[in-house]
């Protein structure tokens, strides 16, 4: 059975930075969950960050830039949380390798999991094209990532 990596917040876990629950309600996800196909991960929590935590954005680049040491993950009060972000992304990748995962469903706009858009690093709600740290490390390893808005694009052999 093919496993699918998923952002834990989308699966209903209380891991969001604000401590709120915002599960993605979708028939396909419910089926996969019942069949035990979903491998849940919150890279930020896995990297050692608490719940709740301050809002975090990537500064001076995207997730790939963070992995290359060209950008940082910083919270709204100025704390550098780059190392926990990298640690969490590496943990997510280790889960993908452990379960031979080829696709992931990640939370759009997240500094860890954003697939197409992330916030611009100025904490004023401006979105820019880009991806989070975990999305970047997964893509670098050949894993196809989808946002929660792209479930209809997941290949049929996963359905």
Backbone as a ProteinNet text record, in pm:
[ID]
protein_1_A
[PRIMARY]
XXXXXXXXXXXXXXXXXXXXXXXXXXXXXXXXXXXXXXXXXXXXXXXXXXXXXXXXXXXXXXXXXXXXXXXXXXXXXXXXXXXXXXXXXXXXXXXXXXXXXXXXXXXXXXXXXXXXXXXXXXXXXXXXXXXXXXXXXXXXXXXXXXXXXXXXXXXXXXX
[TERTIARY]
84.1	0	89.1	65.3	143.4	103.6	203.4	181	193.7	131.8	132.1	170	269.9	307.5	209.3	164.5	69.1	103.9	85	99.3	0	49	-35.5	-154	-137.6	-249.7	-365.2	-333.1	-438.8	-514.2	-447.2	-510.3	-584.3	-587.5	-664.2	-586.1	-456.1	-376.6	-362.5	-357.4	-343.3	-195.4	-143.3	-1.4	23.9	-81.4	-63.9	2.5	65.6	134.5	39.8	-87	-182.7	-261	-229.8	-295	-435.3	-479.4	-614.6	-618	-735.5	-756.8	-824.6	-766.2	-826.2	-806	-867.6	-847.7	-908.5	-848.3	-899.9	-1005.2	-1126	-1234.2	-1248.8	-1212.8	-1216.2	-1241.4	-1327.8	-1363.4	-1240.9	-1157.5	-1038.8	-943.5	-920.1	-833	-891.3	-1021.9	-1086.8	-1067	-1079.2	-1058.7	-915.1	-820.1	-678.6	-646.8	-706	-682.8	-735.5	-856.9	-915.7	-831.8	-769.9	-687.8	-545.9	-512.6	-379.3	-270.8	-309.2	-212.6	-140.8	-194.7	-137.8	-30.4	82.1	190.1	193.8	153.7	140.6	272.4	299.6	417.7	393	435.8	445.2	593.9	659.5	803.6	842.7	759.6	793.7	795.9	696.4	693.3	803.4	822.1	928	1065.7	1079.6	1205.9	1226.8	1124.8	1139.9	1062.2	983.4	906	778.4	732.7	617.8	486	377.1	242.2	179.6	127	137.4	278.3	305.2	433.6	407.7	505.8	491.3	483.1	419	414.4	557.7	584.3	718	707.9	807.1	816.2	961.7	979.1	1113.6	1158.9	1279.9	1334.2	1448.8	1444	1549.7	1552.1	1437.3	1434.9	1326.5	1337.5	1240	1305.1	1233.3	1282	1414.5	1434	1562	1674.6	1646.4	1746.9	1782.5	1684.7	1712.2	1804.9	1775.4	1859.2	2001.3	2016.2	2148.4	2218.1	2155.3	2215.1	2205.8	2120.5	2105.5	1987.6	1900.4	1781.3	1761.1	1670.4	1646.6	1497.2	1464.2	1328.4	1331.7	1244.2	1245	1101.9	1085.4	950	924	800.2	755.3	823.2	882.5	954	1105	1147.8	1288.3	1375.2	1318.2	1397	1426.2	1550.5	1591	1558.6	1471	1431.2	1468.4	1574.1	1618.4	1656.5	1732.2	1777.5	1662	1561.9	1447.7	1373.4	1368.4	1302.6	1377.5	1508.1	1588	1578.3	1588.2	1576.7	1442.1	1333.8	1201	1186.7	1245	1240.9	1317.3	1431.1	1509.3	1432	1358.2	1276.5	1166.1	1099.8	994.8	1053.8	1171.8	1237.7	1269.7	1311.6	1342	1216.7	1101.2	975.9	944	963.6	937.9	1027.4	1151.4	1244.2	1206.3	1171.1	1133.9	1015.8	914.8	792.6	788.6	901.6	912.2	802.6	786.6	682.4	728.4	638.8	668.8	589.9	481.7	404.3	372.8	355.2	320	210.9	125.8	22.1	56.2	90.1	141.4	56.3	63.7	-17.1	38.3	-40.7	-2.7	16.2	107.5	140.1	225.6	247.5	328.4	476.5	553.4	697.1	770.4	708.9	764.9	710.7	579.5	512.3	457.2	462.6	408.3	460.7	372.7	409.5	429	342.8	349.4	364.1	309.6	312.1	347.6	428.1	463.5	453.9	455.6	455.2	593.6	596.7	718.4	824.5	802.4	903.3	892.7	789.7	771.8	655.7	587.3	477.5	364.7	333.8	222.3	122.4	122.7	27.2	42.2	158.3	183.4	235.4	169.7	214	301	400.6	488.8	500.2	537.9	564.9	683.5	671.2	779.5	729.3	820.1	786.7	863.3	810.4	869.3	989.1	1048.6	1171.1	1147.5	1041.2	1011.9	973.7	892.5	858.8	986.9	1079.9	1204.8	1285.8	1302.3	1385.5	1320.9	1187.7	1118.2	1133	1114.7	1127.9	1270.2	1368.5	1508	1533.5	1456.8	1473.6	1383.9	1313.9	1231.8	1089.6	1047.5	910.2	821.2	709.3	614.9	527.7	521.5	441.9	319.7	209.7	82.5	37.1	-33	-96.6	-232.5	-296.2	-429.7	-532.2	-496.8	-586.8	-571.5	-484.2	-453.5	-480.5	-569.2	-596.5	-644.1	-713.7	-762.3	-649.2	-529	-415.3	-329.2	-362.6	-286.1	-310.3	-204.2	-219.3	-322.7	-390.4	-498.6	-453.6	-328.2	-284.4	-270.1	-289	-291.7	-433.4	-531.5	-671	-732.7
-117.2	0	124.3	215	337.1	434.9	479.6	577.4	718.7	813.4	953.6	1036.9	1121.4	1213	1329.7	1372.4	1482.4	1573.2	1702.6	1797.6	1758.9	1742.7	1696.8	1789.7	1918.8	2012.3	1981.7	1939.1	1905	1779.7	1695.4	1572.4	1596.1	1721.4	1754.8	1761.9	1736.9	1744.9	1890.3	1910.1	2044.7	2083.8	2120.2	2153.2	2291	2357.6	2490.4	2586.3	2688.1	2785.6	2850.1	2867.6	2932.6	2833.2	2706	2603.7	2567.3	2621.6	2593.7	2468.9	2409.7	2291.7	2339.2	2307.3	2340.4	2223.4	2109.7	1993.3	2013.8	1951.3	1951.6	1842.2	1880.2	1783	1744.4	1620.9	1571.8	1420.9	1374.9	1232.8	1146.1	1187.9	1111.1	1098.4	1208.6	1204.4	1114.2	1119.9	1033.9	886.5	853	714.9	671.5	757	724.2	706.9	792.2	783.6	650.9	614.1	487.4	367.6	377.1	266.9	269.3	369.2	377.4	421.4	496.4	537.2	667.8	746.3	878.1	871	932.2	947.9	1096.1	1129	1268.8	1321.7	1448.5	1514.2	1663.6	1721.4	1866.6	1895.4	1941.9	1965	2064.7	2164.1	2264.7	2203.3	2122.7	2054.8	1949	1875	1773.3	1836	1960.4	2032	2090.3	2081.5	2125.5	2249.9	2305.8	2425.9	2388.6	2477.5	2454.6	2493	2454.2	2493.2	2559.6	2676.9	2767	2826.1	2889.9	2955.2	3083	3170.2	3294.5	3263.6	3352.8	3341.5	3347.1	3264.4	3254	3274.6	3342.2	3359	3340.9	3313.4	3301.9	3440.5	3475.6	3607.7	3594.2	3672.9	3680.7	3560.5	3491.7	3382.1	3280.3	3166.2	3058.6	2939.3	2828.4	2709.8	2658.1	2658.7	2613.7	2706	2836.2	2931.4	2906.7	2869.5	2836	2715.4	2611.9	2492.1	2521.3	2620	2657.1	2761.8	2803.6	2901.6	3045.4	3072.5	3207.3	3283.9	3217.2	3279.2	3218.5	3279.2	3234.6	3222.8	3143.5	3137.7	3218.9	3319.7	3412.2	3430.2	3435.8	3460.8	3610.7	3643.6	3782.5	3871.7	3811.5	3892	3891.9	3831.4	3838.2	3719.1	3614	3494.6	3415.4	3375.7	3293.2	3147.6	3087.1	2947	2860.9	2902.6	2831.1	2687	2664.6	2528.6	2433	2471.3	2381	2354.7	2453.6	2433.8	2330.3	2340.2	2243.7	2105.3	2099.6	1971.3	1905.3	1982.3	1928.7	1882.7	1958.1	1919.2	1788.2	1775.4	1651.2	1533	1557	1450.5	1408	1506.2	1474.1	1391.1	1428.5	1352.2	1210.5	1195.8	1060.9	973.5	1032.6	956.8	914.1	1005.2	972.9	857.9	860.1	752.6	621.2	629.3	509.6	437.1	512.3	453.2	452.1	481.6	483.8	571.5	689.3	782.6	860.7	872.4	943.5	1072.7	1089.2	1213.3	1263.7	1395.9	1459.2	1562.6	1578.3	1682.6	1777.9	1900.1	1995.7	2121.4	2190.2	2308.7	2431.1	2480.4	2599.9	2718.6	2806.3	2931.9	2912.9	2790.9	2763.4	2784.9	2840.5	2856.3	2721.9	2618.1	2483.6	2411.8	2413.6	2325.6	2393.4	2523.9	2592.2	2532.6	2511.1	2445.9	2547.6	2646	2744.8	2888.2	2914.8	3051.3	3050.5	3148.7	3169.8	3319.1	3355	3496.3	3555.3	3685.5	3751.9	3783.7	3750	3773.3	3906.9	3986	4116.8	4119.4	4007.7	3993.8	4093.7	4116.2	4205.9	4136.5	4003.9	3921.1	3927.2	3962.8	3960.1	3823	3761.8	3632.4	3652.6	3565	3566.6	3423.8	3408.9	3274.1	3214.8	3090.5	3025.5	2904.8	2839.2	2716.7	2713.6	2634.9	2624.4	2530.7	2522.9	2445.7	2295.9	2243	2100.2	2068.3	2152.7	2131.6	2127.4	2215.7	2221.6	2094	2045.9	1927.1	1803.7	1796.6	1683.6	1688.7	1807.7	1821.8	1789.6	1831.6	1802.2	1652.5	1577.7	1432.5	1359.9	1436.2	1375.2	1342.6	1387.7	1363.8	1472.3	1432.8	1527.8	1582.9	1715.4	1777.6	1847	1833.2	1896.1	1979.3	2087	2161.7	2097.8	2140.5	2090.2	2129.1	2223.5	2268.5	2188.6	2090.2	2016.4	1866.5	1826.7	1684.3	1620.1	1697.1	1643.1	1615.8	1663.1	1641.5	1522.1	1459.4	1343.2	1228.4	1160.6	1053.3	947.8	897.3	800.2	674.6	633.4	511.2	527.4	647.8	671.6	673.2	679.8	694.2	563
0	0	0	-93.6	-104.5	5.7	81.4	187.7	130.5	201.3	160.9	282.7	268	375.3	374.9	493.8	501.2	619.1	598.8	709.1	817.7	939.7	1050.1	1075	1050.3	1071.4	976.9	855.6	759.6	802.1	879.9	929.3	1061.2	1107	1225.8	1355.5	1352.1	1474.3	1519.6	1649.2	1706.7	1708.2	1593.5	1581.3	1521	1477	1416.7	1515.2	1461.2	1545.7	1646.8	1610.4	1699	1785.5	1774.3	1854.4	1810.4	1697.4	1649.3	1561.8	1554.8	1469.2	1341.2	1227.1	1097.6	1000.4	1031.6	945	807.4	710.7	575.2	566.6	534.9	523.9	377.9	347.9	211	214.6	129	125.7	98	4.2	-32	87.2	157.8	275.7	383.5	402	500.8	465.2	338.1	293.2	318.7	281.7	302.6	450.2	533.1	677.1	731.7	693.7	740.3	697.1	580.9	528.6	583.5	665.8	724.7	627.8	526.5	423.6	454.9	548.5	575.6	684.2	655	751.7	785.7	909	950.1	1005.9	973.1	1027.6	1039.2	1149.1	1161.8	1178	1072.4	1080.1	1188.9	1213.6	1313.8	1453.8	1484.7	1614.4	1620.7	1512.9	1508.7	1525.2	1482.5	1497	1635.8	1722.7	1860.3	1898.7	1807.4	1840.3	1914.8	1999.5	2086.8	2019.7	2084.2	2044.8	2166.7	2159.4	2044	2035.3	1923.6	1901.6	1824.7	1825.3	1749.4	1600.1	1527.3	1381.6	1328	1229.1	1170.5	1020.2	964.1	818.8	777	649.5	593.7	549.7	586.9	558.8	459	354.4	252.8	159.2	143.6	48.4	78.9	12	29.1	99	101.5	170.7	119.1	-10	-66.3	-19	-15.2	31.6	178.4	259.3	399.4	405.6	328	328.7	281.7	194.2	142.6	229.2	338.8	428.4	380.8	283.9	227.3	286.3	359.2	418.1	556.9	633.1	770.3	797.4	897	950.9	1079.7	1087.1	1200.7	1249.3	1383.1	1432.5	1443.1	1468.3	1463	1567.3	1671.5	1771	1747.6	1636.8	1596.8	1630.7	1689.2	1720.2	1594.3	1576.6	1463.2	1496	1417.8	1439.5	1318.4	1250.1	1130.5	1161.8	1267.1	1297.7	1326.4	1407.1	1424.2	1292.8	1204.7	1075.4	991.5	989.2	912.5	975.4	1107.6	1178.2	1147.8	1151.3	1122.5	978.8	886.6	745.1	724.2	789.4	778.4	836.9	945.1	1003.1	905.9	843.8	745.6	631.3	585.2	478.9	526.2	651.3	702.6	706.5	737.4	732.7	590	496.1	355.8	310.7	351.6	314.2	382.2	510.8	587.5	525.5	479.6	425.8	272.6	209.6	63.3	1.4	57.4	14.2	-108.2	-204.7	-329.4	-345.3	-266.6	-273.7	-132.6	-125.3	1.8	-22.7	76.5	74.7	188.6	151.6	248.8	256	370	397.4	324.8	230.2	154.5	247.3	212.4	281.8	406.6	449	567.9	537.3	633.3	609.7	604.6	657.6	645.8	523.4	508.8	413.7	288.8	279.5	162.6	33.2	-61.6	-187.8	-300	-307.1	-415.5	-365.7	-247.2	-194.5	-46.3	-7.5	132.5	161.2	288.4	323.5	299.5	275.7	227.2	331.5	458	560	629.9	597.5	659.4	758.7	777.7	873.8	849.4	720.6	685.8	593.5	594	519.3	368.2	318.4	174.3	133.6	36.5	-15.1	-138.4	-152.1	-268.9	-322	-448.3	-498.2	-421.7	-384.2	-312.3	-236.4	-167.6	-95.4	34.9	128.9	260.7	265.3	383.5	403.2	382.6	439.5	423.4	279.6	218.6	77.8	-5.8	22.7	-53.9	-39.2	84.3	104.3	41.8	47.3	-15.8	-167.4	-225	-370.7	-416.3	-338.3	-373.3	-376.1	-298.3	-293.2	-393.9	-478.6	-583.5	-543.4	-428.2	-383	-442.4	-497.6	-555.2	-444	-435.1	-329.4	-388.7	-317.1	-353.3	-234.6	-262.4	-154.1	-127.5	-20.7	11.3	-93.6	-179.8	-286.1	-415.7	-415.9	-539.3	-530.1	-441.6	-425.8	-555.1	-637.2	-764.2	-863.4	-835	-924.5	-884	-773.7	-728.5	-825.6	-867.6	-967.4	-927.6	-1027.1	-1005.4	-930.1	-950.3	-883.6	-731.6	-680.1	-536.6	-481.3	-569.6	-524.8	-484
[MASK]
+++++++++++++++++++++++++++++++++++++++++++++++++++++++++++++++++++++++++++++++++++++++++++++++++++++++++++++++++++++++++++++++++++++++++++++++++++++++++++++++

